[in-house]
Every structure is written in structure tokens, then in C-alpha cells.
Amino acid sequence: MAAKRYFTNKLADSVGAFVEIPKADIKNLCLKYVQYIFGAQTVTPDDADGGLYVGLSGVSYMCYYLSQHPEFAEKKAELLERSECYLQHALTDADAPKNKSSRAAFLLGGCGAYAVAASLNKTLGKEKESRIFLEKYVSLADGCLGLDYLGCGSDELLVGRAGYLSGILFLQKVFESEILPEEKVIKLCSTIVQSGVKYSKKHRSPCPLMYAYYGTEYLGAAHGLSGILQMLLCFPNFLQKHPDAEPLIKDSVDWLLSLQTPSGNFPCAVDEVAKPRPDAHELIHWCHGAPGVVYLMAKAYLRWKEEKYLRSCLACGEVVWNKGLLKKGPGICHGVAGNAYVFLLLYRLTDHHKHLHRALQFANFLTSEEFKQARTPDRPLSLYEGLSGTACFLADLLQPEKAHFPFFDVF
């Protein structure tokens, strides 16, 4: 019998009372992780490889993010200094000739480093440098417009168009202004829809928009349908100017919603719809499963105000509570912190303290004796696999009314 992928949840659930966050304890734990990262993080070319996902630009982002947080004001100078140091090495890697073909990849390539560099330099008051990195980011848009410019599926989040658009959303929030001319944003969104329609028709998919990455029709946030649809819904001007696209997107969301299992989870890919994974192999990760799809359903609820999407989100929360204490580590892609972010999302959606309680319980589990048995990730200090993402989650727990999964804000 295969071992479970998660620790049995023995944590006390909410009784519905008001939840007060023990801010000093959470802040101290966050700073403990940050100081450990500072002591352990090296800055070799290998460390720079992996972009925001597992590379130095992701660690730099964590430092930048915490530097903007009111609870860490006394650490701001040190955090900005560290962010700048890590980012210098990440930018060298992003600009290397060997990485030219992946420069437009947001989470796994160079443009994620450019986005962080533009934001960091703005905070440092280096307006000229900030503008240079913004222009580098913007210059990559045209290269993303070919229907399958990557040759392996060009629409997903880690390396494709959806990721590039998520970077635009991040930069718009930082700069509070237009980053990419609206006509280019609309063109990118239109290309995603066109690509999805073409693939769906060619492969006779029951979903109006469908995509494949290296031949697999993924459904989750990282490589699949839910992450792509979420990005399209984040650009209301596109939906307004292309009213024919919104029904295709909504029907695709509804088709995906129809796949939600009784437990609240979602299949990882279309080939698992007819042949589901055994329970022991079920994936309940941000990258594959309910902890990532929940953001699409939340965005659908905010856009269309239909209760079925909120019910879907709440069902995602139940499966994450029941099976979300992952043995893979503390990270946000496939770890405890990433699953805990689901509860912060639900708290913002519902204002119900039950979800805040659950987020706090998952945070407390990170320091439990049982969690010491969890696997050490391949990149244990990184943003998506390791402690940098965990630090972002703990910082968000200190101001849950503003919490959002990195580069995945639906509000």
C-alpha cells in the first residue's frame, strides 16, 4: 500500500470564534526563516538558475516583499540590501546569452528578474534603473505573440503567455500605472483565446478552450487550464472589448468546475478524468489540484457573482484542510505554506474567521515535531519550493486582509 502524501490532520478546527493572530510569534518565526536563508543562501551561477520559481530572483523577491511590509519596517534597509545583492546575480543569469530563448518566461526565466528589478529600483529611488528594467520587460511582449512560439505549448504560467501577463499584473500594482500598452495586452489575451480554441477544435475537446504543455492537457495552476483562464479574467478591458471571448472563458470555467470531485479536489490533467489517480497518489498542490484551481474559482465568483463558484472555493478549502499538510516540505508550490494560502484566500472572500484559524493552524504545524519528518525540497531556500515562500506566507498572515499568493492575486 502506497504511503500517503500528507500528514494526518490532527489539528483542532475552528469553533467559529474570533481569531486573533499572535503577531509576535508569527513575526519571530518569519524572521527566523529569513535569517536562516541569509546565512545559508549562496550566490553561484547554479543558484541563479530557476528564475523566480527556485532561483535567486525568487529569494530577492521575498526580501523585497518583506521590505514593503509594515511589520518589518525596522528590517527594511537590510532586506533591501539583501534583495539587491541576490538580484544582481539573478540579472547576470537572465542576461546570459544561453538564456535568451527563455527570457520571456516569467516564473522560470529572465523577465521575472526584470520585474523584481524594476520594482526594487523604484523603492530604492533609482528611477532611471527602474525604467530600464521596465522597458526590458515590455520589450519581450512581441516575442510572446506567436501562436505556439515555444513549440511545446505557449500559454501556461511558468514559461508561457499567462506567466508574462501575471508579471504585468504585478507591475501594474507596484507602479499604479499602465505597463504594457493596452492594445498589446489585449493582443496577448486574444492570442491565448485563439490558441485555446484552435487546440480544442483540433483535439475535439469538450472544453471550449483547451491547452497542452509538452503533450499533456494539464488542468492546474502551474501548467494548465485554470492558471490560463485566471489570467484572462484578470484583464476586464479585454473582456469588455472582446465580448465574444467571455462566454468561451465562462463555459471553460464551468467545464472545469464540473470535474471537481466529491472531496473537493480537481484532476491534474484531462487524462485523469476518465482514470482518476488512486487516493494515495492524489495531488493536492498549488501546481496541480484544488489549492491552485481555487484561485480561478475565486476570480470567477468575483467576476460573475454566482454562488456555485464560491461553493467550489469552500469545497477546495475542505480538501486542503483534510489532506493539505503535505510531506513535501514547507513551500508554496507543493508544500504546507502554499496550501495554507488557500485559507487566507477564503478569509478574504468570506470574512469568516474559520479560515483564518485554519491558516494559523497550518502555520503552527511548520514548527511541530511531526513536520520535522517532511522531505527537504531540492531548493530548500527558494520562493516556490522552500523557505522564501514560507516567509511570504507568514508575513501575509500578519495582515490577512491583504494576503495573496505571490504573483497570483485575484482581488
Solvent accessible surface area in square Angstrom, and as a share of the most:
residue,aa,sasa,rsa
1,M,244,1.09
2,A,48,0.37
3,A,84,0.65
4,K,86,0.37
5,R,74,0.27
6,Y,36,0.14
7,F,9,0.04
8,T,66,0.39
9,N,32,0.17
10,K,157,0.67
11,L,45,0.23
12,A,69,0.53
13,D,58,0.30
14,S,26,0.17
15,V,143,0.82
16,G,48,0.46
17,A,59,0.46
18,F,155,0.65
19,V,19,0.11
20,E,139,0.62
21,I,19,0.10
22,P,52,0.33
23,K,98,0.42
24,A,71,0.55
25,D,95,0.49
26,I,4,0.02
27,K,40,0.17
28,N,92,0.47
29,L,22,0.11
30,C,0,0.00
31,L,27,0.13
32,K,135,0.57
33,Y,28,0.11
34,V,1,0.01
35,Q,79,0.35
36,Y,125,0.47
37,I,0,0.00
38,F,14,0.06
39,G,72,0.69
40,A,43,0.33
41,Q,31,0.14
42,T,78,0.45
43,V,54,0.31
44,T,64,0.37
45,P,114,0.72
46,D,112,0.58
47,D,24,0.12
48,A,4,0.03
49,D,75,0.39
50,G,12,0.11
51,G,9,0.09
52,L,0,0.00
53,Y,29,0.11
54,V,19,0.11
55,G,2,0.02
56,L,0,0.00
57,S,2,0.01
58,G,0,0.00
59,V,2,0.01
60,S,0,0.00
61,Y,4,0.01
62,M,0,0.00
63,C,0,0.00
64,Y,13,0.05
65,Y,33,0.13
66,L,0,0.00
67,S,3,0.02
68,Q,81,0.36
69,H,5,0.02
70,P,94,0.59
71,E,52,0.23
72,F,0,0.00
73,A,66,0.51
74,E,117,0.52
75,K,58,0.25
76,K,82,0.35
77,A,81,0.63
78,E,61,0.27
79,L,2,0.01
80,L,17,0.08
81,E,123,0.55
82,R,82,0.30
83,S,0,0.00
84,E,48,0.22
85,C,56,0.33
86,Y,5,0.02
87,L,5,0.02
88,Q,109,0.48
89,H,69,0.31
90,A,5,0.04
91,L,25,0.12
92,T,99,0.58
93,D,26,0.13
94,A,5,0.04
95,D,63,0.33
96,A,21,0.16
97,P,122,0.77
98,K,151,0.64
99,N,28,0.14
100,K,146,0.62
101,S,103,0.67
102,S,44,0.28
103,R,45,0.16
104,A,16,0.12
105,A,4,0.03
106,F,0,0.00
107,L,2,0.01
108,L,64,0.32
109,G,10,0.09
110,G,4,0.04
111,C,0,0.00
112,G,0,0.00
113,A,3,0.02
114,Y,5,0.02
115,A,0,0.00
116,V,0,0.00
117,A,0,0.00
118,A,0,0.00
119,S,0,0.00
120,L,1,0.01
121,N,14,0.07
122,K,77,0.33
123,T,44,0.25
124,L,56,0.28
125,G,52,0.50
126,K,77,0.33
127,E,110,0.49
128,K,153,0.65
129,E,71,0.32
130,S,2,0.01
131,R,135,0.49
132,I,76,0.39
133,F,30,0.13
134,L,6,0.03
135,E,100,0.45
136,K,68,0.29
137,Y,0,0.00
138,V,39,0.22
139,S,79,0.51
140,L,34,0.17
141,A,1,0.01
142,D,82,0.43
143,G,49,0.48
144,C,0,0.00
145,L,39,0.20
146,G,37,0.35
147,L,53,0.26
148,D,78,0.40
149,Y,64,0.24
150,L,58,0.29
151,G,61,0.59
152,C,25,0.15
153,G,14,0.14
154,S,2,0.01
155,D,7,0.03
156,E,4,0.02
157,L,4,0.02
158,L,7,0.04
159,V,26,0.15
160,G,0,0.00
161,R,0,0.00
162,A,0,0.00
163,G,0,0.00
164,Y,0,0.00
165,L,0,0.00
166,S,3,0.02
167,G,0,0.00
168,I,0,0.00
169,L,40,0.20
170,F,26,0.11
171,L,0,0.00
172,Q,56,0.25
173,K,119,0.50
174,V,33,0.19
175,F,30,0.13
176,E,155,0.70
177,S,63,0.41
178,E,118,0.53
179,I,17,0.09
180,L,1,0.01
181,P,50,0.32
182,E,52,0.23
183,E,122,0.55
184,K,60,0.25
185,V,10,0.06
186,I,21,0.11
187,K,116,0.49
188,L,1,0.00
189,C,0,0.00
190,S,32,0.21
191,T,11,0.06
192,I,0,0.00
193,V,15,0.09
194,Q,108,0.48
195,S,14,0.09
196,G,0,0.00
197,V,33,0.19
198,K,118,0.50
199,Y,45,0.17
200,S,7,0.05
201,K,153,0.65
202,K,154,0.65
203,H,90,0.40
204,R,221,0.81
205,S,24,0.15
206,P,102,0.64
207,C,1,0.00
208,P,39,0.24
209,L,0,0.00
210,M,0,0.00
211,Y,13,0.05
212,A,19,0.15
213,Y,29,0.11
214,Y,159,0.61
215,G,71,0.69
216,T,40,0.23
217,E,36,0.16
218,Y,55,0.21
219,L,0,0.00
220,G,0,0.00
221,A,0,0.00
222,A,2,0.02
223,H,40,0.18
224,G,2,0.02
225,L,0,0.00
226,S,1,0.00
227,G,0,0.00
228,I,1,0.00
229,L,0,0.00
230,Q,1,0.00
231,M,2,0.01
232,L,0,0.00
233,L,3,0.01
234,C,15,0.09
235,F,13,0.05
236,P,73,0.46
237,N,71,0.36
238,F,2,0.01
239,L,2,0.01
240,Q,136,0.60
241,K,121,0.51
242,H,63,0.28
243,P,95,0.60
244,D,102,0.53
245,A,5,0.04
246,E,33,0.15
247,P,75,0.47
248,L,57,0.28
249,I,0,0.00
250,K,45,0.19
251,D,77,0.40
252,S,0,0.00
253,V,0,0.00
254,D,38,0.20
255,W,41,0.14
256,L,0,0.00
257,L,32,0.16
258,S,83,0.53
259,L,28,0.14
260,Q,36,0.16
261,T,50,0.29
262,P,150,0.94
263,S,48,0.31
264,G,1,0.01
265,N,4,0.02
266,F,2,0.01
267,P,20,0.13
268,C,7,0.04
269,A,4,0.03
270,V,36,0.21
271,D,103,0.54
272,E,25,0.11
273,V,60,0.34
274,A,99,0.77
275,K,162,0.69
276,P,97,0.61
277,R,88,0.32
278,P,86,0.54
279,D,110,0.57
280,A,25,0.19
281,H,76,0.34
282,E,30,0.14
283,L,18,0.09
284,I,4,0.02
285,H,6,0.03
286,W,2,0.01
287,C,11,0.07
288,H,31,0.14
289,G,0,0.00
290,A,0,0.00
291,P,0,0.00
292,G,0,0.00
293,V,0,0.00
294,V,0,0.00
295,Y,6,0.02
296,L,0,0.00
297,M,0,0.00
298,A,0,0.00
299,K,33,0.14
300,A,0,0.00
301,Y,42,0.16
302,L,54,0.27
303,R,86,0.32
304,W,39,0.14
305,K,142,0.60
306,E,60,0.27
307,E,95,0.42
308,K,62,0.26
309,Y,0,0.00
310,L,26,0.13
311,R,149,0.54
312,S,4,0.02
313,C,0,0.00
314,L,64,0.32
315,A,34,0.27
316,C,0,0.00
317,G,0,0.00
318,E,64,0.29
319,V,2,0.01
320,V,0,0.00
321,W,17,0.06
322,N,82,0.42
323,K,40,0.17
324,G,0,0.00
325,L,1,0.01
326,L,4,0.02
327,K,71,0.30
328,K,61,0.26
329,G,2,0.02
330,P,15,0.09
331,G,2,0.02
332,I,0,0.00
333,C,2,0.01
334,H,26,0.12
335,G,1,0.01
336,V,0,0.00
337,A,0,0.00
338,G,1,0.01
339,N,1,0.00
340,A,0,0.00
341,Y,4,0.01
342,V,0,0.00
343,F,0,0.00
344,L,1,0.00
345,L,10,0.05
346,L,1,0.00
347,Y,27,0.10
348,R,66,0.24
349,L,28,0.14
350,T,45,0.26
351,D,105,0.55
352,H,86,0.38
353,H,37,0.16
354,K,59,0.25
355,H,8,0.03
356,L,5,0.03
357,H,37,0.16
358,R,7,0.02
359,A,0,0.00
360,L,20,0.10
361,Q,26,0.12
362,F,0,0.00
363,A,0,0.00
364,N,71,0.37
365,F,10,0.04
366,L,11,0.06
367,T,79,0.46
368,S,34,0.22
369,E,128,0.57
370,E,52,0.23
371,F,22,0.09
372,K,148,0.63
373,Q,139,0.62
374,A,19,0.15
375,R,113,0.41
376,T,98,0.57
377,P,13,0.08
378,D,114,0.59
379,R,69,0.25
380,P,53,0.33
381,L,22,0.11
382,S,3,0.02
383,L,0,0.00
384,Y,2,0.01
385,E,26,0.12
386,G,0,0.00
387,L,25,0.12
388,S,0,0.00
389,G,0,0.00
390,T,0,0.00
391,A,0,0.00
392,C,1,0.00
393,F,0,0.00
394,L,0,0.00
395,A,0,0.00
396,D,0,0.00
397,L,0,0.00
398,L,2,0.01
399,Q,28,0.13
400,P,13,0.08
401,E,101,0.45
402,K,119,0.51
403,A,4,0.03
404,H,34,0.15
405,F,1,0.01
406,P,3,0.02
407,F,17,0.07
408,F,4,0.02
409,D,33,0.17
410,V,3,0.02
411,F,94,0.39
